[in-house]
Amino acid sequence: MPALDAPDITAPIPRTTANVRRDSAPRLGLVALWGFAVVPAALALLAAVRAPKMHVLLDYWHVFAKITDDNGHLLLGQVFTYHLDQPFVVPSLLFYADAAWFGGDNRVLTVLTIALLAVSVFALSTMLPRHLNPTTRTALTAAMCWLLFSSHATELWLQSTNGISWVPAIMFCTIAIACAHHGRRVGAYTAAALGCLSFGAALPIWFVIAGIAWLRRESRLRVLLPAVAGLVILIAWWLTKPAGTQSGATDAFDPDGRLSVVAAAVGGLWSTDIAVLAVIAGGLTIALLALLLRHTVLDRPAVTDAGWAGLACYAVALAFMLALGRTTTNVPGGNVGLISRYVLVAALATSAAIVLTSLHRPQWPKRYLVVAVVALSLVTHAIGGGKADQVRRSYAPLALSAIALRVDAPAALDALHIQRTAGPAARALQAYPFTGDFTLGCHGPELGSHLDLATAQPTSANAAGALDAPATNAGAVTMGWAAINGTRPDCILITDYTGTVIGGGITGLPLTAGQTTTAAPGATAWQATAGPTNGPLTVLAVQAGRLYRLN
């Protein structure tokens, strides 16, 4: 006889623990996605904080010299003049504020560049429809973070001259697009106006706002008003811009070259220095956007597409402006579209393509979207590492500009394309390198120090070095190579005949083609300059406090 209380072995077993795990899994996934989204911004911020203190690019010093007098006072009228044939009001004011309030520290503006890009990501994320599930919204936000903070764009936060020249206009335009997407006309118009005061990259934004209003089926007045404003601003700019062509521009017809710049700019995330790869990727991206926008433009099915369609059109318009304005082949890869800072064009276009695809294909499993976002983010970031290395190498010799400006070396400043006339204003404002923390990096001797030249050791097998040419002009750039105990020296010093330090230099540069045949193993190149003086010059390498004579 069976037991009356025998358990029913066919009954389902309660899975309390499993339910908890299922409930917590989405939350853990969201946390992981948010953590993933923060990574590129954190890497960019780290690079911005570790960037050089010195502004080394000619545009910064050209603008600074133009908007200040010798006493460091702001010439407000000059702020409203064009730079590179474009409005430059906001960057000019930021350059001056950095010099006047923060000691001309490049890192202040590189960090600001990161903050402005973060605002752009936030503005775009507000356009994501609320009906999307949290995983999809977070994945798309992560994609935009990785694209806008791509390693391709390293020059934006390595030298703030590029970042502050380019990013404010982009930020204001993304804010304008987001406001237009939500029907906030005042916010859109205000952001567009500020963008036009920042750089020429904002000139198309008025037409984009008009297009978004049309897609949202707003009144005819709300469509025509920004379009007319954009046309008036465009005509006013054309009539007032300086005659002639800017640097990197050409009047040649060259439809093939200009088309390749458009495609390379849109596909810049997919190549470091091989233009054809970027052109192919850009062509495919534009084709995908055209397919996605066909349904949006012809049917105008929902306002959720409007801002993203506007973003796509804005990115392509930027690519066309770039092709019309700059077509020189004298750049890495032979295509302007591959320049580091212009990868923001590709980032905006790709962001629009990803979001529109997810909106038009809601039936696709969200795990596919997450995997695609992670793969896209990591692959494009890895490709951009090569471009980041190129930028660092190209900027390394420009570090000599701090010494050249401090000692007022005319020939060196000309070679570095630094405005010598900016020196008095920078000195009056106590902007770097005219600050108390300026150093030659020798961990001891500084400008004006007196050295006992008799203690300097001659070159030997363990302390080799040479000059490329005799040092006859103190204000010029003196170059050579050195290897002290198999490593690079700490710094280079130039003294006059009495042993007084009148200049210095930078070390650890790549050897030139001519130096590789004569340099000792482990040697690196160096460059140095000095202030005006009479008599012979002595060039010294310094390592661990020891002096080594190089001439």
C-alpha positions as CSV (number, residue, x, y, z in Angstrom):
1,M,0.0,0.0,0.0
2,P,1.6,3.3,-1.1
3,A,2.3,6.0,1.5
4,L,-0.4,8.6,1.8
5,D,2.0,11.5,2.1
6,A,4.4,10.4,-0.7
7,P,5.7,13.5,-2.5
8,D,4.6,14.2,-6.1
9,I,7.9,13.9,-8.0
10,T,6.2,15.3,-11.2
11,A,5.4,18.7,-9.6
12,P,7.6,21.6,-10.8
13,I,10.4,22.6,-8.4
14,P,10.1,26.3,-7.3
15,R,12.9,28.4,-8.9
16,T,13.1,31.3,-6.6
17,T,16.9,31.7,-7.1
18,A,16.5,31.5,-10.9
19,N,13.8,34.2,-10.9
20,V,16.1,36.5,-8.9
21,R,18.9,35.9,-11.4
22,R,16.6,36.6,-14.3
23,D,15.4,39.8,-12.8
24,S,18.9,40.9,-11.9
25,A,20.4,40.0,-15.3
26,P,19.0,42.9,-17.3
27,R,20.1,45.3,-14.6
28,L,23.6,43.9,-14.6
29,G,23.6,44.1,-18.4
30,L,22.6,47.8,-18.3
31,V,25.3,48.5,-15.8
32,A,27.9,46.8,-18.0
33,L,26.7,48.7,-21.0
34,W,26.9,52.0,-19.2
35,G,30.4,51.1,-18.0
36,F,31.3,50.2,-21.6
37,A,30.0,53.6,-22.7
38,V,32.1,55.5,-20.3
39,V,35.4,53.9,-21.3
40,P,36.3,56.0,-24.4
41,A,35.4,59.3,-22.7
42,A,37.6,58.3,-19.8
43,L,40.5,57.4,-22.1
44,A,40.1,60.7,-23.9
45,L,40.0,62.6,-20.6
46,L,43.1,60.9,-19.4
47,A,44.9,61.9,-22.7
48,A,43.6,65.5,-22.3
49,V,44.9,65.7,-18.7
50,R,48.3,64.3,-19.8
51,A,48.6,66.6,-22.8
52,P,51.4,69.1,-23.1
53,K,51.0,72.4,-21.2
54,M,52.2,74.4,-24.2
55,H,50.0,75.5,-27.1
56,V,52.2,74.5,-30.0
57,L,49.9,75.0,-33.1
58,L,50.2,78.1,-35.2
59,D,46.4,78.8,-35.3
60,Y,46.4,79.5,-31.5
61,W,49.2,82.0,-31.6
62,H,48.0,83.6,-34.8
63,V,44.5,84.2,-33.3
64,F,46.0,85.2,-29.9
65,A,48.3,87.8,-31.6
66,K,45.4,89.2,-33.6
67,I,43.0,89.7,-30.7
68,T,45.4,91.2,-28.2
69,D,47.7,94.2,-27.9
70,D,51.2,94.1,-26.5
71,N,49.8,94.7,-23.0
72,G,47.6,91.7,-23.2
73,H,44.3,93.6,-23.5
74,L,41.5,92.1,-25.6
75,L,40.8,93.8,-28.9
76,L,37.1,93.0,-29.1
77,G,36.8,94.2,-32.7
78,Q,39.4,91.7,-33.8
79,V,37.4,88.9,-32.2
80,F,34.7,89.3,-34.8
81,T,37.1,89.1,-37.8
82,Y,37.4,85.9,-39.8
83,H,39.9,83.2,-39.2
84,L,40.5,80.8,-42.1
85,D,37.7,82.7,-43.9
86,Q,35.2,81.7,-41.2
87,P,33.6,83.1,-38.1
88,F,35.8,82.4,-35.0
89,V,34.2,84.4,-32.2
90,V,33.7,81.7,-29.6
91,P,37.1,80.0,-30.0
92,S,38.8,83.4,-29.9
93,L,37.2,84.2,-26.6
94,L,38.1,80.8,-25.2
95,F,41.7,81.2,-26.3
96,Y,41.9,84.6,-24.6
97,A,40.2,83.4,-21.4
98,D,42.7,80.5,-21.2
99,A,45.6,82.9,-21.5
100,A,44.2,85.5,-19.1
101,W,42.7,83.3,-16.4
102,F,44.5,80.0,-16.6
103,G,48.0,80.8,-17.6
104,G,47.7,79.7,-21.2
105,D,47.5,76.1,-20.2
106,N,46.7,73.9,-23.2
107,R,45.3,71.2,-20.9
108,V,42.5,73.5,-19.6
109,L,41.0,73.7,-23.2
110,T,41.7,70.0,-23.9
111,V,39.6,69.0,-20.9
112,L,36.9,71.6,-22.0
113,T,36.9,69.9,-25.4
114,I,36.1,66.6,-23.7
115,A,33.3,68.3,-21.8
116,L,31.8,69.8,-25.0
117,L,31.8,66.4,-26.7
118,A,30.1,64.9,-23.7
119,V,27.4,67.5,-24.1
120,S,27.0,66.5,-27.7
121,V,26.5,62.8,-26.7
122,F,24.0,63.8,-24.1
123,A,22.1,66.1,-26.6
124,L,21.9,63.3,-29.1
125,S,20.8,60.7,-26.5
126,T,17.8,62.8,-25.7
127,M,16.5,62.2,-29.2
128,L,16.3,58.4,-28.6
129,P,12.6,57.5,-28.5
130,R,11.1,56.7,-25.1
131,H,9.4,53.6,-26.4
132,L,12.8,51.9,-26.9
133,N,13.7,49.4,-24.2
134,P,16.5,50.4,-21.8
135,T,19.0,48.0,-23.3
136,T,18.5,49.4,-26.8
137,R,18.7,53.0,-25.6
138,T,21.9,52.3,-23.6
139,A,23.5,50.4,-26.4
140,L,22.9,53.3,-28.9
141,T,24.2,55.8,-26.4
142,A,27.3,53.7,-25.9
143,A,27.8,53.6,-29.7
144,M,27.7,57.4,-29.9
145,C,30.2,57.6,-27.0
146,W,32.7,55.4,-28.7
147,L,32.2,57.1,-32.1
148,L,32.5,60.7,-30.9
149,F,35.4,59.8,-28.5
150,S,37.1,57.6,-31.0
151,S,40.9,57.3,-30.9
152,H,40.8,58.7,-34.5
153,A,40.0,62.1,-33.0
154,T,43.1,62.2,-30.7
155,E,44.3,65.6,-32.0
156,L,41.2,67.2,-30.6
157,W,42.3,66.5,-27.0
158,L,46.0,66.4,-27.5
159,Q,46.2,70.0,-28.8
160,S,43.2,72.2,-27.8
161,T,43.7,74.5,-30.8
162,N,42.1,71.9,-33.0
163,G,39.5,70.9,-30.4
164,I,38.3,74.4,-29.5
165,S,38.4,75.4,-33.2
166,W,36.1,72.5,-34.3
167,V,34.1,71.1,-31.3
168,P,32.1,74.1,-30.1
169,A,30.4,74.5,-33.5
170,I,29.7,70.8,-33.6
171,M,28.3,70.8,-30.0
172,F,26.0,73.8,-30.7
173,C,24.8,72.1,-33.9
174,T,23.9,68.8,-32.1
175,I,22.1,70.9,-29.4
176,A,20.2,72.7,-32.2
177,I,19.3,69.4,-33.8
178,A,18.1,67.9,-30.5
179,C,16.0,71.0,-29.8
180,A,14.5,71.0,-33.2
181,H,13.7,67.3,-32.9
182,H,11.7,68.1,-29.7
183,G,10.0,71.1,-31.3
184,R,11.9,73.6,-29.2
185,R,12.4,76.4,-31.7
186,V,14.0,79.0,-29.4
187,G,16.6,76.5,-28.2
188,A,17.3,75.4,-31.7
189,Y,17.7,78.9,-33.1
190,T,19.9,80.1,-30.2
191,A,22.2,77.1,-30.5
192,A,22.4,77.5,-34.3
193,A,23.3,81.2,-33.8
194,L,26.0,80.4,-31.3
195,G,27.3,77.7,-33.7
196,C,27.6,80.2,-36.5
197,L,29.7,82.4,-34.2
198,S,32.0,79.5,-33.5
199,F,33.0,78.2,-36.9
200,G,31.9,77.7,-40.5
201,A,31.0,74.1,-39.7
202,A,27.7,75.5,-38.3
203,L,26.6,77.2,-41.5
204,P,24.4,74.3,-42.8
205,I,22.5,74.0,-39.5
206,W,19.7,76.4,-40.3
207,F,18.7,74.3,-43.3
208,V,18.9,71.1,-41.2
209,I,16.5,72.7,-38.6
210,A,14.1,73.6,-41.5
211,G,14.3,70.0,-42.7
212,I,13.5,68.6,-39.2
213,A,10.5,71.0,-38.9
214,W,9.2,69.7,-42.3
215,L,9.6,66.1,-41.2
216,R,7.7,66.9,-38.0
217,R,4.9,68.3,-40.2
218,E,5.2,71.7,-38.5
219,S,3.7,74.9,-39.9
220,R,5.0,76.3,-43.1
221,L,6.3,79.4,-41.2
222,R,8.4,77.2,-38.9
223,V,9.9,75.5,-42.0
224,L,10.6,78.7,-43.9
225,L,11.9,80.9,-41.0
226,P,15.2,78.9,-40.4
227,A,15.6,78.3,-44.1
228,V,15.5,82.0,-44.9
229,A,17.8,82.7,-41.9
230,G,20.3,80.2,-43.2
231,L,20.2,81.7,-46.6
232,V,20.7,85.2,-45.3
233,I,23.6,84.1,-43.1
234,L,25.2,82.2,-46.0
235,I,25.0,85.2,-48.3
236,A,26.3,87.6,-45.7
237,W,29.3,85.3,-45.0
238,W,30.0,84.9,-48.8
239,L,29.9,88.7,-49.3
240,T,32.1,89.5,-46.3
241,K,34.7,86.7,-46.3
242,P,38.3,87.6,-47.5
243,A,39.1,87.2,-51.1
244,G,41.3,84.3,-52.2
245,T,41.7,80.8,-51.0
246,Q,42.7,79.6,-47.5
247,S,45.4,77.1,-46.7
248,G,44.8,73.7,-48.2
249,A,42.1,75.0,-50.6
250,T,42.1,75.0,-54.3
251,D,40.1,76.7,-57.1
252,A,40.5,73.6,-59.4
253,F,37.3,72.0,-60.6
254,D,38.5,68.5,-59.6
255,P,35.2,66.7,-59.1
256,D,36.9,63.3,-58.6
257,G,39.2,64.6,-55.8
258,R,36.3,66.5,-54.1
259,L,34.1,63.4,-54.2
260,S,36.8,61.3,-52.7
261,V,37.1,63.8,-49.8
262,V,33.4,63.6,-49.2
263,A,33.4,59.8,-49.1
264,A,36.6,59.6,-47.0
265,A,35.3,62.1,-44.5
266,V,32.1,60.0,-44.0
267,G,34.1,56.8,-43.8
268,G,37.1,58.1,-41.8
269,L,36.5,55.7,-38.9
270,W,37.6,52.7,-41.0
271,S,41.1,53.7,-42.1
272,T,44.2,55.3,-40.7
273,D,46.1,56.4,-43.8
274,I,44.7,54.3,-46.7
275,A,42.2,56.7,-48.5
276,V,40.6,54.0,-50.6
277,L,39.3,52.1,-47.6
278,A,37.8,55.2,-46.1
279,V,36.3,56.1,-49.5
280,I,34.6,52.7,-49.8
281,A,33.4,52.8,-46.2
282,G,32.1,56.3,-46.7
283,G,30.3,55.4,-49.9
284,L,28.6,52.5,-48.2
285,T,27.6,54.6,-45.3
286,I,26.1,57.3,-47.5
287,A,24.2,54.6,-49.5
288,L,22.8,53.1,-46.2
289,L,21.7,56.6,-45.1
290,A,20.0,57.2,-48.4
291,L,18.0,54.0,-48.1
292,L,17.0,54.8,-44.5
293,L,16.1,58.4,-45.3
294,R,14.0,57.4,-48.4
295,H,11.3,56.0,-46.1
296,T,11.6,58.9,-43.6
297,V,11.4,61.6,-46.3
298,L,8.8,60.2,-48.6
299,D,6.4,58.9,-45.9
300,R,7.2,61.0,-42.9
301,P,5.9,58.2,-40.7
302,A,6.9,59.4,-37.2
303,V,8.6,62.4,-35.6
304,T,11.0,60.0,-33.9
305,D,13.0,59.9,-37.2
306,A,13.2,63.6,-37.7
307,G,16.3,64.5,-35.6
308,W,18.2,61.5,-36.8
309,A,17.5,62.3,-40.4
310,G,18.7,65.9,-39.7
311,L,21.8,64.6,-38.1
312,A,22.6,62.4,-41.2
313,C,22.0,65.4,-43.5
314,Y,24.2,67.6,-41.4
315,A,27.1,65.1,-41.4
316,V,27.0,64.7,-45.2
317,A,26.7,68.5,-45.5
318,L,29.9,68.8,-43.4
319,A,31.6,66.4,-45.7
320,F,30.7,68.4,-48.8
321,M,31.8,71.6,-47.1
322,L,35.1,70.0,-46.3
323,A,35.5,68.9,-49.9
324,L,34.7,72.4,-51.2
325,G,37.0,74.1,-48.8
326,R,40.1,71.8,-48.5
327,T,41.3,69.4,-51.1
328,T,45.1,69.3,-50.6
329,T,46.8,66.0,-51.0
330,N,49.7,67.1,-48.8
331,V,48.4,65.2,-45.8
332,P,48.9,61.7,-44.4
333,G,47.0,59.3,-46.7
334,G,46.7,62.0,-49.4
335,N,43.1,62.8,-48.5
336,V,41.9,65.6,-46.3
337,G,39.0,63.4,-45.1
338,L,41.5,61.3,-43.2
339,I,42.7,64.2,-41.0
340,S,42.1,63.3,-37.3
341,R,39.7,66.1,-36.3
342,Y,37.4,65.5,-39.3
343,V,36.5,62.0,-38.0
344,L,33.7,63.7,-36.2
345,V,31.9,63.8,-39.6
346,A,32.1,60.0,-39.8
347,A,31.1,59.7,-36.1
348,L,27.9,61.8,-36.7
349,A,27.0,60.0,-39.9
350,T,27.6,56.5,-38.4
351,S,25.6,57.4,-35.3
352,A,22.6,58.5,-37.4
353,A,22.9,55.3,-39.5
354,I,22.9,53.0,-36.4
355,V,20.0,54.7,-34.7
356,L,17.8,54.9,-37.9
357,T,18.5,51.2,-38.6
358,S,17.4,50.3,-35.1
359,L,14.3,52.4,-35.5
360,H,13.4,50.9,-38.9
361,R,14.1,47.4,-37.8
362,P,12.5,47.1,-34.3
363,Q,12.0,43.4,-34.7
364,W,15.7,42.6,-34.7
365,P,16.7,41.0,-31.4
366,K,18.4,43.4,-29.0
367,R,21.3,41.1,-28.4
368,Y,22.2,41.5,-32.1
369,L,22.3,45.3,-31.6
370,V,24.4,45.0,-28.5
371,V,26.9,42.7,-30.2
372,A,27.0,45.0,-33.3
373,V,27.6,48.1,-31.1
374,V,30.4,46.5,-29.2
375,A,32.1,45.2,-32.3
376,L,31.7,48.5,-34.2
377,S,33.1,50.4,-31.2
378,L,36.1,48.3,-30.5
379,V,37.1,47.8,-34.2
380,T,36.9,51.5,-35.1
381,H,38.8,52.4,-31.9
382,A,41.5,49.9,-32.7
383,I,41.9,51.2,-36.2
384,G,42.1,54.7,-34.9
385,G,45.2,53.8,-32.7
386,G,47.4,54.2,-35.8
387,K,46.1,57.7,-36.4
388,A,46.6,58.6,-32.8
389,D,50.2,57.6,-33.1
390,Q,50.6,59.6,-36.2
391,V,49.3,62.7,-34.4
392,R,51.6,62.3,-31.5
393,R,54.6,61.9,-33.8
394,S,53.7,64.9,-35.8
395,Y,53.3,67.1,-32.7
396,A,56.5,66.0,-30.9
397,P,58.9,68.4,-32.7
398,L,56.5,71.3,-32.0
399,A,57.3,71.1,-28.3
400,L,60.3,73.3,-29.0
401,S,57.9,76.2,-29.4
402,A,57.8,76.8,-25.7
403,I,61.6,77.4,-25.5
404,A,61.6,79.3,-28.8
405,L,58.9,81.7,-27.5
406,R,60.5,82.1,-24.1
407,V,64.0,83.0,-25.4
408,D,62.5,84.9,-28.4
409,A,64.3,82.9,-31.1
410,P,63.2,84.6,-34.4
411,A,64.3,82.0,-36.9
412,A,63.0,79.1,-34.7
413,L,59.6,80.8,-34.3
414,D,59.4,81.2,-38.1
415,A,60.2,77.6,-38.6
416,L,57.6,76.6,-36.1
417,H,55.1,79.0,-37.7
418,I,54.5,80.7,-34.3
419,Q,53.6,84.4,-34.3
420,R,56.5,86.3,-32.7
421,T,54.2,89.2,-32.1
422,A,52.2,87.1,-29.6
423,G,55.1,87.1,-27.2
424,P,54.6,90.5,-25.6
425,A,50.9,89.8,-24.9
426,A,51.6,86.4,-23.5
427,R,54.3,87.8,-21.3
428,A,52.0,90.6,-20.0
429,L,49.3,88.0,-19.2
430,Q,51.9,85.6,-17.7
431,A,50.7,82.9,-20.0
432,Y,52.8,79.8,-20.5
433,P,55.8,79.7,-21.3
434,F,56.1,83.0,-19.4
435,T,55.2,81.5,-16.1
436,G,57.2,80.5,-13.0
437,D,56.8,76.8,-13.7
438,F,58.6,76.9,-17.1
439,T,61.5,74.5,-17.2
440,L,64.0,73.2,-19.7
441,G,63.5,69.7,-18.2
442,C,67.1,69.2,-17.0
443,H,66.2,68.8,-13.3
444,G,68.7,71.5,-12.4
445,P,70.1,74.1,-14.9
446,E,67.6,76.6,-16.3
447,L,67.8,79.7,-18.5
448,G,70.3,82.1,-17.0
449,S,72.2,79.4,-15.0
450,H,76.0,79.4,-15.2
451,L,77.7,76.1,-16.0
452,D,81.4,75.2,-15.7
453,L,82.1,74.0,-19.2
454,A,85.3,72.4,-18.1
455,T,83.3,69.7,-16.4
456,A,81.5,68.7,-19.6
457,Q,82.6,65.3,-20.8
458,P,83.5,64.8,-24.5
459,T,81.6,62.3,-26.6
460,S,82.6,58.7,-26.3
461,A,81.4,55.2,-27.0
462,N,79.0,55.5,-24.0
463,A,78.1,59.1,-24.6
464,A,77.8,59.7,-28.3
465,G,76.2,62.6,-30.1
466,A,76.6,65.1,-32.9
467,L,75.1,68.1,-34.6
468,D,73.7,67.9,-38.1
469,A,75.4,71.2,-38.9
470,P,77.5,73.7,-36.9
471,A,75.6,75.9,-34.5
472,T,76.2,79.4,-35.9
473,N,72.8,81.1,-35.5
474,A,71.5,81.0,-32.0
475,G,68.0,81.9,-32.9
476,A,67.6,79.1,-35.4
477,V,66.7,75.5,-34.8
478,T,69.8,73.4,-34.1
479,M,69.4,69.7,-34.7
480,G,71.3,66.5,-34.0
481,W,71.3,63.1,-32.3
482,A,72.5,61.7,-29.0
483,A,72.7,58.5,-27.0
484,I,73.9,58.7,-23.4
485,N,74.5,55.2,-22.0
486,G,72.3,53.8,-24.7
487,T,69.3,56.1,-23.9
488,R,68.2,59.5,-24.7
489,P,69.5,62.5,-22.7
490,D,67.2,64.3,-20.3
491,C,67.5,67.6,-22.2
492,I,69.7,69.7,-24.4
493,L,71.3,73.0,-23.3
494,I,72.9,75.8,-25.3
495,T,75.3,78.1,-23.6
496,D,77.3,81.2,-24.7
497,Y,81.0,81.3,-24.4
498,T,80.9,82.2,-20.7
499,G,78.8,79.1,-19.9
500,T,75.5,80.9,-19.3
501,V,72.5,78.9,-20.4
502,I,70.7,80.9,-23.2
503,G,68.6,78.1,-24.7
504,G,67.6,74.5,-24.6
505,G,65.9,71.8,-26.5
506,I,63.8,68.6,-26.7
507,T,64.9,65.0,-27.0
508,G,63.6,61.6,-27.9
509,L,62.5,62.6,-31.4
510,P,62.6,60.0,-34.3
511,L,65.9,60.0,-36.2
512,T,65.8,61.6,-39.7
513,A,66.8,59.7,-42.7
514,G,70.2,61.4,-42.7
515,Q,70.8,60.6,-39.0
516,T,70.1,56.9,-39.2
517,T,73.3,56.2,-41.1
518,T,75.6,57.9,-38.5
519,A,73.8,57.7,-35.2
520,A,74.9,55.3,-32.5
521,P,72.7,52.4,-31.3
522,G,69.8,53.7,-29.1
523,A,70.2,57.2,-30.3
524,T,67.3,59.6,-30.8
525,A,67.1,63.0,-32.4
526,W,67.0,66.3,-30.6
527,Q,66.2,69.9,-31.5
528,A,67.3,73.1,-29.7
529,T,67.3,76.8,-30.0
530,A,68.6,79.8,-28.1
531,G,68.1,83.5,-27.6
532,P,70.2,86.2,-29.4
533,T,73.9,86.2,-28.4
534,N,77.4,87.0,-29.7
535,G,80.2,84.6,-29.9
536,P,80.5,80.8,-30.2
537,L,77.7,78.5,-28.9
538,T,78.2,75.3,-26.9
539,V,75.6,72.5,-27.2
540,L,75.4,70.1,-24.2
541,A,73.4,67.0,-23.6
542,V,72.4,66.5,-19.9
543,Q,71.6,63.2,-18.2
544,A,71.3,62.6,-14.5
545,G,73.0,66.0,-13.8
546,R,76.1,65.2,-16.0
547,L,77.1,67.4,-18.9
548,Y,78.2,66.0,-22.3
549,R,79.6,68.3,-24.9
550,L,78.1,67.7,-28.4
551,N,80.2,70.2,-30.4
